[in-house]
Amino acid sequence: MKRHFFWALGYVAIAILFISYLPSQRIWTVLWGADLWLIMGLMTLNYSGWWKTLISTLALSIGAFILWDMLNLEALLILVLNVLEAFLIAFFFKQHFNFDRTLSQPSYLVKCLLLFVLLPSLLLGLLGAQWVSVVSSLSFTTLLLGWFEGSLITLLTGLPVVLLCTQGGKLNVLKTYNYDDLLWAGGIGLVTVCSALFSWFAFAVLTVISLALCAVFRGFKSLSVAGFTLAVGVAFLLSIDTGQEQNDVQTTLSILFVVIAGYCNALIICMYELINKRSLVAIQAVDNNYKHTFELSPIMLVTLNDHGCILHISDGFTQCLGYRREHLLNKPITNYMTEHSASLIHHMGLSGGAKFTIEEMVLLSKSNKKITCLLQADVFNANGSGAHTLCFFQDISERQKLSQELSKEKELLEVTLSSIGDGVICTDVNSNITYMNPVAEAILAKLTNEVAGLPFQEVMPLFNEDTLQPIENLTDYCMGNHQTLGLPELTCVKNHLGLTFAIQDSISPIYGKDGQIMGSVMVFQDVTESRMMSRKMNHLAHHDALTGLPNRLLLQDRLIQACKRARRCKHQFALVFIDLDKFKKINDSLGHDYGDLLLKQVAERLAGCVRACDTVSRMGGDEFVLLLDAIEDKRHVRKVIKKVLISTTGEYELKGIQLDVSLSAGIAIYPDDGDNAETLMKHADTAMYRAKKVAKTDFQFYSARLDHEAELRVEIESAINKGIENEEFLPYYQPIVNALSFELEKVEMLARWQQSDQLVMPAQFISIAEDANSITKLSQQLLHQALPQFAKWLLVKPSLIMSINISVLQLSEANFTKQFVELVGEFGVPTKNIEIEVIESSLVSNIESMQKTLLQLQEMGFAIAIDDFGTGFSSLNYLKHLAFDTIKVDQSFVSDISGGKNNGDLAIVIVNMAQSLHVNCVAEGVENAMQAKVLAACGCQQLQGYFFSQALNAQATTELIEQGKTINTIARIK
């Protein structure tokens, strides 16, 4: 009761205090302070105690008014309306106002002031002004203006102070405001009120500016006190002037409107500033909570910047990788994943506005352990700081391992049933199909989903191959008798396409875990295919797959039987080895399809040339063997072989291409050339090899001499290899001179073999070295001696050119060009001083494979010379496909020059051809002055031969070069 009496007494005291010092016509205005006081009291009390405060207020007010002789009908009416206004405003704010909401909605406070203050005050003000004007001499306008000054303005500016001080239902003025707030409020109120003494315009401007600045720099608390202080000052100034002129009324309304507008504007500014501050605090709190939650998360989370570097990282990620957090921060995420995974994340993109997922991302732990993860990433823009990527890694290593194991088990079951090679058909207990593996589907030409649920007998109609009687009720009998059934080999099945298969099968019951029969399973094999395969394999084991002729195995057996039969019957037989000439070239140029087609046609011709009792066999590749049984003598064999070669040698048409094919044959006779299969085959092969080497012959009979040649050839090959190891091969140099001045212009490097005191010429070992694949090593040894010597000669004669013979085998090697260039460069020899000689015959037969290599050498600066020109026995069509620098006329044509009218025509033709082709021409084998004179006269540029010099060793060649003179043979010509 004391609290209610306190608030009521305060209301009366304030009302009497102001009424005592203000004229009666301002009574409506002076009650503003008492009204605000009463509202503040009601806000601190519960609803149940309001009636006590109201009754006390009215009772004390009436008593005081009587005591002071101020009670009349006019005062009583105003007093009741004023207390009612305080009650309504306090009720609305107590019931509906939420102070925290003003922090998120700046307009909420203004809205509440308008609804909860302006509306009830306006209604009661209009009502009171009308009633009071009737019972008193005061005009309606004066009363309404007084309400506007006192009730509305004071409540609008004073209620924020009341609301701040009464938060939580208790009055806390000292805790709500501090010294700075009161100082700012007092200063603003004093300055603005003082400015009104000079000019109301200055007052209006200063009011709006000062309230706005207070809202920005001090906030809501200082603004509420400043607005209230300003309203008190304005009310005080207006109460001094009691004039009622129209102009004064308008001025008063304008002033009050400026105060209201400026205060509401400042309130809105203040609310927005408060919201921004609280938003920043909330954002910072959310960010801190997010960061804290992010880092403590056991899930593998990572945030990346637009460069792919780690910004934030969770404990789950650090624990998974085994690194400390500070070791990972600001490091590229790609440092901790495999190269393939790094390329994937770069490909998907670390920037942009998109989400992406990588199914298998492999991370590398500190212990270099690979961790397979599922990556889900979301790219977003981080407030202008660039694109960030939030990565969620899910360790799927165990799941992947488990999935792989399950997949392997399932795959193992499926693969087992799919790859066993037998047909598998499963049925249920009613003999309806439930499963078929791919083999069974292929045989029956039906898929499992097509026959599932159909009766076994309908899908698998079995019958006896001989009697054609159906075999029925197998599954029912099997399950009914709990036993496995096997069927005879003559069981067959016919699918819905009408195809019949011979099968061997068995059918067994399927038991569940409880021992009950769940169905049956039939496993069967396609015996028809196996029988066909068996017959086919037997044929292939003894016959060539391409030609169908007997193969080596069958020939060996027939040859052994022929030896036994010939020994028993005392007759002879011949074994003939036949080989296609240059078959490799046909295969390389046209392809293996054409080669196989040629072999088939050759096999057909061979088979058509011999008797039925003879054997035509293919040993492999392009080798064929004839077994001519029961011959009379060598003449008989010679006749047969000529017939065979005439029939098989000549033109073949392969898919529209005409080929001219020749064959070589070697013949061994039983028993003269051997009395067993192994010896006969060896001797026939030796004779065939000899036939390939001997010109103008296409077959050879075996003789002991051939064995001797073969043995000698083997000895020479061994000696060559040993000579290479002992560095017995030496370079010799034959001069090549200018045809007119006889000046030394070139030297041709030639090979010599120093065997003890004997110097072996190249004709005796070069071809054998080529056949033994030793020519490359031999050539390397010669070049390692010749090139450094040639480099020294170039210091004396820079224009000198060294001509080097290169084998076709060397040019065909893949790395020849690279190795040759490196070798020449190693000794500092310019490529322009090196000329490479290629024999025309080898060039013609290998033009397609050698053309690219020769062109590469020319592009590098080497000169190309065609040696032994005119001996290629082929068309000169290759000349238009190959650019070369020199033609060397073969010595066989030069030797024909003897001074006669028609002698040496071919040499002159070749010289003229070189001139027409604009290439250099060198004549080999010049042995006399007449030949040199004729060749020079017809335009040959360079000469080489014994007339000038034989091949010289390095020392003699050095002396020749250092002389610096022409070779002194010109006197002979004169």
Secondary structure, DSSP 8 states (H G I E B T S, - for coil): -HHHHHHHHHHHHHHHHHHHHS-GGGHHHHHHHHHHHHHHHHHHS-GGGHHHHHHHHHHHHHHHHHHTT---HHHHHHHHHHHHHHHHHHHHHHHH--TTHHHH-THHHHHHHIIIIIHHHHHHHHHHHHHHHHHSS--HHHHHHHHIIIIIHHHHHHHHHHHHHTGGGS--HHHH--HHHHHHHHHHHHHHHHHHTT-HHHHHHHHHHHHHHHHHHT-HHHHHHHHHHHHHHHHHHHHH-----HHHHHHHHHHHHHHHHHHHHHHHHHHHHHHHHHHHHHHHHHHHHHHHHHHH-SSEEEEE-TTSBEEEE-HHHHHHHT--HHHHTTSBGGGGB-HHHHHHHHHH-SSSS-EEEEEEEEEE-TT--EEEEEEEEEEEE-TTS-EEEEEEEEE-HHHHHHHHHHHHHHHHHHHHHHHSSSEEEEE-TTSBEEEE-HHHHHHHT--HHHHTTSBHHHHS-EEETTT--EE--HHHHHHHHT--EE--TTEEEE-TTS-EEEEEEEEEEEE-TTS-EEEEEEEEEEHHHHHHHHHHHHHHHHB-TTT--B-HHHHHHHHHHHHHHHHHHT-EEEEEEEEETTHHHHHHHH-HHHHHHHHHHHHHHHHTTS-TTSEEEEEETTEEEEEEEEE--HHHHHHHHHHHHHHHSEEEEETTEEEEE-EEEEEEEETTT-SSHHHHHHHHHHHHHHHHHSTT-SEEE--HHHHHHHHHHHHHHHHHHHHHHTT-EEEEEEEEEETTT--EEEEEEEEEEEETTEEE-GGGTHHHHHHTT-HHHHHHHHHHHHHHHHHHHHHH-TT-EEEEE--HHHHTSTTHHHHHHHHHHHTT--GGGEEEEEEHHHHHHTHHHHHHHHHHHHHTT-EEEEEEET-S-S-GGGGGT---SEEEE-HHHHTT-SSSSSTTHHHHHHHHHHHHTT-EEEE----SHHHHHHHHHTT--EE-STTT---B-HHHHHHHHHH-S--S-HHHH-
